[in-house]
Structures are given as structure tokens and as C-alpha cells.
Amino acid sequence: MAAEWGAVEEDSAATFLFKSANTDFSIDWNWILSCLASVFMIFGGVIPYLPQYREIKKKESADGFSTYVCLSLLTANTLRILFW
């Protein structure tokens, strides 16, 4: 009878360890999405400048440079950061 109780205790301990091990690897999707949104908010402001930079670098001239585009992009990105 003692062997039966020992077997039950080992099984319950193994089950407890198995269940607790599985709960440690849960994914917090809210945290992941929040981090991705933060990274996009930080580095996303540079993306609209890249085509203009490539054109200036390709032509080796600043003829394609528009101060109005820079003004609108800076204003939009500043408002986005303030909203964030």
C-alpha cells in the first residue's frame, strides 16, 4: 500500500512540474505589439526621407531636394510624436 501512495505522489509531482513549466512560456502579445509600435514610431519617421536621399545620392546633385517636402514631413512626424 505504501508503494501505491508513493506512485501517486510521484505522478502528482511530475504533473505539477509539467504544468508549471508550460505556463512559464506564455506570450504577452500586448507587450510585443506595444514594443513594435514604439519602434515603428521612432524609426518610421525616417522612411519618407529615404527615396529623396537615394535620388540626391544617385544624381550627386541636390536638384531634387524640396524644402516643402521636408517641412511637411517634419511637421507630420512632430505631430505624430506629440500624439504618441
Legacy VTK file of the C-alpha trace (Angstrom):
# vtk DataFile Version 3.0
C-alpha trace
ASCII
DATASET POLYDATA
POINTS 84 float
0.000 0.000 0.000
2.921 2.342 0.650
4.199 1.757 -2.876
0.836 2.802 -4.258
0.891 6.074 -2.335
4.473 6.764 -3.471
3.483 6.247 -7.087
0.583 8.651 -6.712
2.824 11.285 -5.141
5.432 10.968 -7.913
2.761 11.270 -10.580
1.215 14.339 -8.996
4.625 15.974 -8.552
5.526 15.267 -12.158
2.170 16.617 -13.317
2.632 19.757 -11.230
6.125 20.363 -12.617
4.950 19.753 -16.178
2.019 22.174 -15.837
4.099 24.881 -14.172
6.808 24.544 -16.833
4.256 25.097 -19.598
2.887 28.305 -18.082
6.322 29.971 -17.977
6.426 30.257 -21.767
3.253 32.245 -22.294
3.463 35.071 -24.827
2.274 38.526 -23.880
1.001 39.794 -27.236
0.084 43.232 -25.864
3.680 43.819 -24.797
5.056 42.638 -28.164
2.652 44.846 -30.143
3.423 47.795 -27.893
7.159 47.382 -28.466
6.708 47.039 -32.232
4.524 50.150 -32.314
7.125 52.077 -30.323
9.935 51.002 -32.649
7.849 51.964 -35.683
7.036 55.347 -34.140
10.730 56.013 -33.509
12.212 54.832 -36.795
9.169 55.253 -39.045
9.768 58.974 -39.358
12.919 58.371 -41.383
11.272 56.188 -44.037
9.752 59.029 -46.143
13.177 60.671 -46.443
14.876 57.609 -47.949
13.646 57.974 -51.590
14.687 61.619 -51.644
18.092 60.745 -50.176
18.593 57.998 -52.792
17.723 60.387 -55.605
20.149 63.036 -54.366
22.890 60.425 -53.921
22.223 58.900 -57.377
22.290 62.228 -59.229
25.046 63.645 -56.990
23.078 66.865 -57.038
20.574 68.446 -54.675
18.264 69.478 -57.535
15.604 67.019 -56.368
15.670 68.387 -52.839
12.402 70.070 -51.876
12.231 72.161 -48.725
8.423 71.964 -48.790
8.545 68.152 -48.621
10.935 68.380 -45.678
8.673 70.890 -43.954
5.566 68.739 -44.401
7.358 65.558 -43.270
8.885 67.247 -40.225
5.505 68.714 -39.271
3.733 65.367 -39.688
6.374 63.495 -37.701
6.395 66.092 -34.929
2.614 65.899 -34.610
2.795 62.099 -34.584
5.360 62.130 -31.775
3.312 64.629 -29.779
0.219 62.458 -30.236
2.142 59.383 -29.102
LINES 1 85
84 0 1 2 3 4 5 6 7 8 9 10 11 12 13 14 15 16 17 18 19 20 21 22 23 24 25 26 27 28 29 30 31 32 33 34 35 36 37 38 39 40 41 42 43 44 45 46 47 48 49 50 51 52 53 54 55 56 57 58 59 60 61 62 63 64 65 66 67 68 69 70 71 72 73 74 75 76 77 78 79 80 81 82 83
